[in-house]
Amino acid sequence: NNANQFWTPDGVAATTNMFLWQPIPGSFYAPCVDGDYDMSVIGHEYTHIISNRMVGGPDDRLRDHQANAMGESWSDQASTEILHEFGLAPVGGENEWAIGPYVTGDPERGIRNYGMNASPLNYSNVGYDLTGPQVHADGEIWTATNFAIRQAMVGRHGAGTPAVQLACARGERAADACPGNYRWIQLVFDAWLLMPNRASMVDARDAMLAADLLRFGGANQDLLRNTFA
């Protein structure tokens, strides 16, 4: 495996391990691929560092099944969103809304059961996986919901231009002067500060509604409520 090193805000060096992937783990020894070459993998793992410190405060972490499922979802959401805002979405025929299409060799679904843009899941599907409740599988429920919210926000506030997307990604424009996708991910991050670390998906929904009231004066309450429903 390879290691990517970065520095935490307090100056401590931290390392994330990006492993070599087998196409089908434990089945045969086909050529492995390097996780360092799939930014959706790196972005996913890095987002765990952020969400586990913002939800419930820096001295604890996400706890309980639905909170940890959303942790997997948030990592998927942020890793694809940063690629889109910086104009780095895949261009080799992969689904731009799949996680790990390179490392898994699955260009449509990546490592998940569904691409986030083609998921039939909703809250009634908690525990749907063959193994029963499982954080990665159940996280896809929250991902499907938030992808719908993202698209609805783009429909209301526009997609902007590549230059505007880049300026927003760099923090050079206020959130209320950015396209709908940026306003959505801003609410995702804002909501982390408004929920307990044992949050359910319903708690997280309420936190996003509260975040919209605080950040945008409630401008998207109807959109959020209708899409969550």
C-alpha positions as CSV (number, residue, x, y, z in Angstrom):
1,N,0.0,0.0,0.0
2,N,1.0,3.6,-0.3
3,A,0.6,6.4,2.2
4,N,-0.6,10.0,1.7
5,Q,0.7,12.4,4.4
6,F,-1.1,15.6,5.4
7,W,-1.0,17.9,8.4
8,T,-3.8,18.4,11.0
9,P,-4.6,21.9,12.1
10,D,-2.5,21.5,15.3
11,G,0.5,20.6,13.2
12,V,0.5,16.8,13.8
13,A,1.4,14.7,10.8
14,A,-1.3,12.1,9.9
15,T,-1.2,9.4,7.3
16,T,-4.0,7.8,5.3
17,N,-3.3,4.4,3.7
18,M,-4.4,3.9,0.1
19,F,-4.3,0.2,-0.5
20,L,-3.9,-2.0,-3.6
21,W,-7.2,-3.3,-4.8
22,Q,-8.0,-6.8,-6.1
23,P,-10.9,-6.8,-8.6
24,I,-12.7,-9.5,-6.6
25,P,-11.1,-9.7,-3.1
26,G,-9.7,-13.1,-2.2
27,S,-10.8,-14.8,-5.4
28,F,-7.8,-14.7,-7.7
29,Y,-4.6,-12.7,-8.0
30,A,-5.3,-10.6,-11.0
31,P,-3.2,-7.4,-11.4
32,C,-4.0,-5.0,-8.6
33,V,-4.7,-1.3,-8.9
34,D,-3.5,1.5,-6.7
35,G,-6.0,3.5,-4.6
36,D,-3.8,6.5,-4.9
37,Y,-5.0,6.9,-8.5
38,D,-8.7,7.1,-7.6
39,M,-9.5,10.5,-6.1
40,S,-13.0,9.3,-5.0
41,V,-11.2,6.9,-2.6
42,I,-8.9,9.6,-1.2
43,G,-11.7,12.1,-0.9
44,H,-14.0,9.5,0.8
45,E,-11.4,8.7,3.5
46,Y,-10.4,12.3,4.1
47,T,-14.1,13.3,4.6
48,H,-14.3,10.8,7.5
49,I,-11.7,12.8,9.3
50,I,-13.9,15.9,8.9
51,S,-17.3,14.5,9.7
52,N,-16.1,12.5,12.7
53,R,-14.7,15.7,14.3
54,M,-17.6,18.1,13.4
55,V,-20.6,16.0,14.4
56,G,-20.9,16.0,18.2
57,G,-17.7,17.8,18.8
58,P,-14.0,17.0,18.2
59,D,-13.5,14.7,21.2
60,D,-15.9,11.9,20.1
61,R,-17.0,10.4,16.8
62,L,-20.1,9.3,14.9
63,R,-21.8,6.5,16.8
64,D,-24.8,4.1,16.3
65,H,-25.8,2.5,13.0
66,Q,-27.6,5.3,11.2
67,A,-25.0,7.9,12.1
68,N,-22.2,5.7,10.9
69,A,-24.1,4.9,7.7
70,M,-24.5,8.6,7.1
71,G,-20.8,9.0,7.7
72,E,-20.1,6.6,4.8
73,S,-22.6,8.6,2.7
74,W,-21.2,12.0,3.6
75,S,-17.7,10.7,2.5
76,D,-19.2,9.6,-0.8
77,Q,-21.0,12.8,-1.3
78,A,-18.1,15.1,-0.6
79,S,-15.6,13.1,-2.6
80,T,-17.7,13.4,-5.8
81,E,-18.7,17.0,-5.1
82,I,-15.1,18.2,-4.9
83,L,-14.3,16.6,-8.2
84,H,-17.2,18.3,-9.8
85,E,-16.5,21.7,-8.3
86,F,-12.9,21.6,-9.4
87,G,-13.8,20.3,-12.9
88,L,-12.1,16.9,-12.3
89,A,-15.0,14.5,-12.7
90,P,-14.0,11.3,-14.6
91,V,-13.9,11.5,-18.4
92,G,-13.0,7.9,-19.3
93,G,-16.6,6.6,-19.6
94,E,-17.1,6.1,-15.9
95,N,-20.2,7.1,-14.1
96,E,-19.2,10.5,-12.7
97,W,-21.5,9.7,-9.7
98,A,-19.9,6.3,-8.8
99,I,-17.4,5.8,-5.9
100,G,-14.3,3.8,-6.8
101,P,-15.0,3.1,-10.5
102,Y,-11.2,2.8,-11.1
103,V,-10.2,0.7,-8.2
104,T,-13.1,-1.7,-8.6
105,G,-13.2,-1.9,-12.3
106,D,-17.0,-1.2,-12.2
107,P,-17.6,2.0,-14.3
108,E,-21.2,2.3,-13.3
109,R,-21.6,1.4,-9.6
110,G,-18.0,1.4,-8.3
111,I,-17.9,-0.1,-4.9
112,R,-21.5,0.6,-4.0
113,N,-24.7,-1.3,-4.9
114,Y,-25.9,1.6,-6.9
115,G,-24.5,4.7,-8.5
116,M,-25.8,7.6,-6.5
117,N,-27.6,9.0,-9.6
118,A,-29.4,5.7,-10.2
119,S,-30.5,4.6,-6.8
120,P,-34.0,3.4,-5.9
121,L,-33.4,3.5,-2.1
122,N,-35.3,5.5,0.5
123,Y,-35.7,5.4,4.3
124,S,-37.9,2.3,4.2
125,N,-34.9,0.4,2.9
126,V,-32.8,0.5,6.1
127,G,-31.3,-2.9,6.5
128,Y,-32.0,-3.9,2.9
129,D,-28.6,-5.5,2.3
130,L,-28.3,-9.3,2.2
131,T,-26.2,-9.2,5.4
132,G,-28.8,-7.0,7.1
133,P,-28.1,-3.5,8.5
134,Q,-24.7,-2.5,7.1
135,V,-23.2,1.0,7.2
136,H,-22.0,1.2,3.6
137,A,-25.2,-0.3,2.2
138,D,-27.5,1.8,4.4
139,G,-25.4,4.9,3.7
140,E,-26.5,4.6,0.1
141,I,-30.1,5.5,1.3
142,W,-28.8,8.9,2.6
143,T,-26.7,9.3,-0.5
144,A,-29.7,8.8,-2.8
145,T,-31.7,11.3,-0.8
146,N,-29.0,13.9,-0.8
147,F,-28.3,13.5,-4.5
148,A,-32.0,14.3,-5.1
149,I,-31.6,17.4,-2.9
150,R,-28.5,18.4,-4.8
151,Q,-30.2,18.2,-8.1
152,A,-33.2,20.1,-6.8
153,M,-30.9,22.8,-5.5
154,V,-29.2,23.0,-8.9
155,G,-32.7,23.3,-10.5
156,R,-33.5,26.2,-8.3
157,H,-30.2,28.1,-8.1
158,G,-28.5,27.0,-11.3
159,A,-25.3,25.2,-12.1
160,G,-23.1,28.2,-12.8
161,T,-20.0,28.1,-15.0
162,P,-16.7,26.3,-14.5
163,A,-15.1,29.5,-13.4
164,V,-17.9,30.2,-10.8
165,Q,-17.7,26.6,-9.6
166,L,-14.0,26.9,-9.0
167,A,-14.3,30.2,-7.2
168,C,-16.9,28.8,-4.9
169,A,-14.8,25.7,-4.3
170,R,-11.9,27.9,-3.3
171,G,-14.1,29.9,-0.9
172,E,-13.8,33.1,-3.0
173,R,-17.5,33.6,-3.3
174,A,-20.2,33.6,-0.5
175,A,-22.4,30.6,-0.4
176,D,-25.5,32.6,-1.4
177,A,-23.7,33.7,-4.5
178,C,-22.8,30.2,-5.6
179,P,-24.7,27.6,-7.7
180,G,-27.2,25.1,-6.2
181,N,-24.7,22.3,-5.7
182,Y,-22.4,24.4,-3.6
183,R,-25.3,25.6,-1.5
184,W,-26.3,22.0,-0.9
185,I,-22.9,20.9,0.2
186,Q,-22.6,24.0,2.4
187,L,-25.8,22.8,4.2
188,V,-24.4,19.3,4.6
189,F,-21.4,20.7,6.4
190,D,-23.4,23.2,8.4
191,A,-25.8,20.5,9.5
192,W,-22.9,18.5,11.0
193,L,-22.6,21.2,13.7
194,L,-26.3,21.0,14.6
195,M,-26.8,17.2,15.3
196,P,-25.7,14.8,17.9
197,N,-23.1,12.1,17.2
198,R,-25.8,9.4,17.5
199,A,-28.0,11.1,14.9
200,S,-30.6,9.2,13.0
201,M,-31.4,10.1,9.4
202,V,-34.4,12.0,10.7
203,D,-32.2,14.0,13.1
204,A,-29.9,14.8,10.1
205,R,-32.9,15.9,8.1
206,D,-33.9,18.3,10.8
207,A,-30.3,19.6,11.1
208,M,-30.3,20.4,7.4
209,L,-33.6,22.2,7.7
210,A,-32.1,24.2,10.6
211,A,-28.9,24.9,8.6
212,D,-31.0,26.4,5.8
213,L,-32.7,28.7,8.3
214,L,-29.4,29.8,9.6
215,R,-27.4,30.0,6.4
216,F,-30.0,31.1,3.8
217,G,-32.9,32.5,5.9
218,G,-35.0,29.4,5.2
219,A,-35.0,30.0,1.4
220,N,-35.0,26.3,0.7
221,Q,-37.4,24.9,3.3
222,D,-40.0,23.9,0.8
223,L,-37.5,22.3,-1.5
224,L,-35.8,20.4,1.4
225,R,-39.1,19.2,2.9
226,N,-40.6,18.1,-0.4
227,T,-37.4,16.2,-1.4
228,F,-36.9,14.6,1.9
229,A,-40.5,13.4,1.8
